[in-house]
């Protein structure tokens, strides 16, 4: 497996998206032993923390929420 694949797995691991126990164990081991994979994982974790800390705290206006819901969940066409 090439490094790019490991980096993608490290990102998925940081996002808690991996479900296969074998993949989880493999990437956890690589994070411990491979400096490049560890650096990628740590970068992903820090970036997620920064985004979470600085994300917008402004609530979505009800009119926008209703518009989105009417075009998705409530079955209206997205082309309207």
PyMOL commands that set and color helices and strands:
alter all, ss='L'
color gray80, all
select helices_A, chain A and resi 3-14+21-33+35-54+62-71
alter helices_A, ss='H'
color red, helices_A
deselect
rebuild
show_as cartoon
